[in-house]
Amino acid sequence: MPGPPYGYAPPWAPEVSARYRRWAGVLRWLAIIIGAFVVVALVASVVLLVMADRDERNAAYGYLALVLWAGILVTTPVLLAVGLSAAAMTRRVRAAAAANRYPTVT
C-alpha cells in the first residue's frame, strides 16, 4: 500500500499567544498558592482542635477550627477550577512548544 500523498504533513499545533502562555503560568502559580493555603489551614485546624480539647477554657479554638474547615470547603471548588484550567492551558502551551512553533521557557 502506498504512503500518504505527496506533500502531506501532520497538522500544526494551534497558535498560542504570549498572553495565553502568561495566563497559564499565572493560573499554575495561583493553584499552587491556594493549595498551600489549604494545607496550612488543615494543619492549623488540627492544632486548634488539639488546643481546644486540652483545656475547656480554650473551647473557642474549636470554633476557629470549624471556621477553617468551612474555608477549606469553600476554596476546594476554586482550587479545582484553577488547577484544572492551569493544567489544560499548560499542556496546550507545551504541545505547541513541542511542535517547534516558538521557543518557550515553561
MODELLER restraints for C-alpha pairs under 7 A, 6 or more apart:
rsr = mdl.restraints
at = mdl.atoms
rsr.add(forms.Gaussian(group=physical.xy_distance, feature=features.Distance(at['CA:13:A'], at['CA:96:A']), mean=5.39, stdev=0.5))
rsr.add(forms.Gaussian(group=physical.xy_distance, feature=features.Distance(at['CA:13:A'], at['CA:99:A']), mean=6.50, stdev=0.5))
rsr.add(forms.Gaussian(group=physical.xy_distance, feature=features.Distance(at['CA:14:A'], at['CA:96:A']), mean=6.89, stdev=0.5))
rsr.add(forms.Gaussian(group=physical.xy_distance, feature=features.Distance(at['CA:16:A'], at['CA:93:A']), mean=6.64, stdev=0.5))
rsr.add(forms.Gaussian(group=physical.xy_distance, feature=features.Distance(at['CA:16:A'], at['CA:96:A']), mean=6.98, stdev=0.5))
rsr.add(forms.Gaussian(group=physical.xy_distance, feature=features.Distance(at['CA:21:A'], at['CA:93:A']), mean=6.33, stdev=0.5))
rsr.add(forms.Gaussian(group=physical.xy_distance, feature=features.Distance(at['CA:24:A'], at['CA:86:A']), mean=5.44, stdev=0.5))
rsr.add(forms.Gaussian(group=physical.xy_distance, feature=features.Distance(at['CA:24:A'], at['CA:89:A']), mean=5.37, stdev=0.5))
rsr.add(forms.Gaussian(group=physical.xy_distance, feature=features.Distance(at['CA:24:A'], at['CA:90:A']), mean=5.58, stdev=0.5))
rsr.add(forms.Gaussian(group=physical.xy_distance, feature=features.Distance(at['CA:27:A'], at['CA:82:A']), mean=6.14, stdev=0.5))
rsr.add(forms.Gaussian(group=physical.xy_distance, feature=features.Distance(at['CA:27:A'], at['CA:86:A']), mean=5.13, stdev=0.5))
rsr.add(forms.Gaussian(group=physical.xy_distance, feature=features.Distance(at['CA:28:A'], at['CA:83:A']), mean=6.58, stdev=0.5))
rsr.add(forms.Gaussian(group=physical.xy_distance, feature=features.Distance(at['CA:28:A'], at['CA:86:A']), mean=4.98, stdev=0.5))
rsr.add(forms.Gaussian(group=physical.xy_distance, feature=features.Distance(at['CA:31:A'], at['CA:79:A']), mean=5.95, stdev=0.5))
rsr.add(forms.Gaussian(group=physical.xy_distance, feature=features.Distance(at['CA:31:A'], at['CA:82:A']), mean=5.74, stdev=0.5))
rsr.add(forms.Gaussian(group=physical.xy_distance, feature=features.Distance(at['CA:31:A'], at['CA:83:A']), mean=5.15, stdev=0.5))
rsr.add(forms.Gaussian(group=physical.xy_distance, feature=features.Distance(at['CA:34:A'], at['CA:79:A']), mean=6.35, stdev=0.5))
rsr.add(forms.Gaussian(group=physical.xy_distance, feature=features.Distance(at['CA:35:A'], at['CA:79:A']), mean=6.84, stdev=0.5))
rsr.add(forms.Gaussian(group=physical.xy_distance, feature=features.Distance(at['CA:38:A'], at['CA:72:A']), mean=5.96, stdev=0.5))
rsr.add(forms.Gaussian(group=physical.xy_distance, feature=features.Distance(at['CA:41:A'], at['CA:68:A']), mean=6.06, stdev=0.5))
rsr.add(forms.Gaussian(group=physical.xy_distance, feature=features.Distance(at['CA:45:A'], at['CA:65:A']), mean=4.35, stdev=0.5))
rsr.add(forms.Gaussian(group=physical.xy_distance, feature=features.Distance(at['CA:45:A'], at['CA:68:A']), mean=6.18, stdev=0.5))
rsr.add(forms.Gaussian(group=physical.xy_distance, feature=features.Distance(at['CA:48:A'], at['CA:61:A']), mean=5.24, stdev=0.5))
rsr.add(forms.Gaussian(group=physical.xy_distance, feature=features.Distance(at['CA:48:A'], at['CA:62:A']), mean=6.12, stdev=0.5))
rsr.add(forms.Gaussian(group=physical.xy_distance, feature=features.Distance(at['CA:48:A'], at['CA:65:A']), mean=5.78, stdev=0.5))
rsr.add(forms.Gaussian(group=physical.xy_distance, feature=features.Distance(at['CA:49:A'], at['CA:61:A']), mean=6.47, stdev=0.5))
rsr.add(forms.Gaussian(group=physical.xy_distance, feature=features.Distance(at['CA:49:A'], at['CA:62:A']), mean=5.14, stdev=0.5))
rsr.add(forms.Gaussian(group=physical.xy_distance, feature=features.Distance(at['CA:49:A'], at['CA:65:A']), mean=6.28, stdev=0.5))
rsr.add(forms.Gaussian(group=physical.xy_distance, feature=features.Distance(at['CA:51:A'], at['CA:58:A']), mean=6.85, stdev=0.5))
rsr.add(forms.Gaussian(group=physical.xy_distance, feature=features.Distance(at['CA:51:A'], at['CA:61:A']), mean=6.81, stdev=0.5))
rsr.add(forms.Gaussian(group=physical.xy_distance, feature=features.Distance(at['CA:52:A'], at['CA:58:A']), mean=4.97, stdev=0.5))
rsr.add(forms.Gaussian(group=physical.xy_distance, feature=features.Distance(at['CA:52:A'], at['CA:59:A']), mean=4.76, stdev=0.5))
rsr.add(forms.Gaussian(group=physical.xy_distance, feature=features.Distance(at['CA:52:A'], at['CA:60:A']), mean=6.94, stdev=0.5))
rsr.add(forms.Gaussian(group=physical.xy_distance, feature=features.Distance(at['CA:52:A'], at['CA:61:A']), mean=5.20, stdev=0.5))
rsr.add(forms.Gaussian(group=physical.xy_distance, feature=features.Distance(at['CA:52:A'], at['CA:62:A']), mean=5.37, stdev=0.5))
rsr.add(forms.Gaussian(group=physical.xy_distance, feature=features.Distance(at['CA:97:A'], at['CA:103:A']), mean=6.42, stdev=0.5))
rsr.add(forms.Gaussian(group=physical.xy_distance, feature=features.Distance(at['CA:97:A'], at['CA:104:A']), mean=6.41, stdev=0.5))
